[in-house]
Structures are given as structure tokens and as C-alpha cells.
Amino acid sequence: MKTKKRLMNAFPKVLRQDVKVVIDQMDIKWFQNELSNMSFSALLENGEVLTIPERIYFNEVSEETYRQFAPLQQSILCCIYSRHHDGFVREKYIMKLDNLLQVEDWMIPYLIKFLGEGVIELLYSVNQVFEKIDKNKLNAFTSQNEAFVQKVESQMISYWNEYYREEFPSLWGDEYIGFRIFKMYL
């Protein structure tokens, strides 16, 4: 499947026009890496399924291009880059999402997926965004996507066990930010 079509499928159909505006400004090439063929699915409250690429491997747009997008289009771009192969790029765009007034329900799978990534600094960044999510939207999403949330939780525990267990020895203790986010929001 072509990259642009894959990106279109990562967002609700009602946003197609805005997604097209965004991806038309991006330097998109065919996915090169084997991992990029992997994706995850999320079910929205309206029954629509999003299929989101695990990783993307293309360059960022310029800051000038980013600023020219409407706020909704900026949100779309931030979600796309939250799947970037470079952790610094992922963090940059999660922080840009934090500047939004509200988090829409279609952004939730992008944010939850972030919890399964092993970089603790990214977890602190995404925690700020979780504070803005309407709890009813979050509860609706998690109840419809239990397997997805459970998989992300398993990934988070795996990273904790490998890299942070010595520093934060208590499983589900409040010291480790990933556990704290799960307990507070999921």
C-alpha cells in the first residue's frame, strides 16, 4: 500500500481533507524499513478503525510550513511525527500537542502508544498531554481497545524491567512515570 494511503488510514475519514493538505506538504517516500510495515489498530467511539504506522522514516517539514497549517492540521502533523523513528522528533511533536487547547478522541491512540516506548523522558512529556484529555473520552477509548491498551502496558513493563527496574524497583510503584500514568489515566 502506498505511503500516503497508509497515512490517510491513520486518521478518521472526516479528517481526510485536512490529512491530505498535511501529507501533500511532506517529503514522503516509500517506507524503506521492514519495521515500517508494522502498524497498530485502534477503534474509535464511532466504530471507525484507524491503522497507524508503527514508525515513519521521512524528514520533518520546516517550522515555517508547520506554522502555516491550521491548528487541526498541526495536530495531524504532530500525530504523524509522534511515530517518527527519531525519539527527539517524537518528543518535539508530543510537546507541540501539549500546546493544544484540547485533545481529540482520534489523538488518544497516538498518545497511549507513546507509553509503550522505553524512553523515560518521552513518558514525562506525554504525561503533560494526558492531563488535558477528557476522562470520558479516555475511558470510552480504553474500554473499546482493551487488547491495544494491554499490549502497550506489556511493552511499558518490559522496558521498565530492562532499563529502569534497578532505579524504580517497585512494580506499579508511583516512582516510575509510566506506571503513574497508567494508574492515573488508564
ZIUR-V920053 format. One record per run of one state. SS is the DSSP state (hx for helix, st for strand, lp for the rest). FROM is the first residue (numbers start at 1). TO is the last residue. If there is no record, write none. Layout:
ss=SS from=FROM to=TO
ss=SS from=FROM to=TO
This chain:
ss=lp from=1 to=2
ss=hx from=3 to=8
ss=lp from=9 to=12
ss=hx from=13 to=24
ss=lp from=25 to=33
ss=hx from=34 to=37
ss=lp from=38 to=38
ss=st from=39 to=43
ss=lp from=44 to=48
ss=st from=49 to=53
ss=lp from=54 to=55
ss=st from=56 to=56
ss=lp from=57 to=62
ss=hx from=63 to=68
ss=lp from=69 to=70
ss=hx from=71 to=81
ss=lp from=82 to=83
ss=st from=84 to=84
ss=lp from=85 to=86
ss=hx from=87 to=98
ss=lp from=99 to=104
ss=hx from=105 to=115
ss=lp from=116 to=119
ss=hx from=120 to=130
ss=lp from=131 to=134
ss=hx from=135 to=144
ss=lp from=145 to=145
ss=hx from=146 to=164
ss=lp from=165 to=176
ss=hx from=177 to=185
ss=lp from=186 to=186
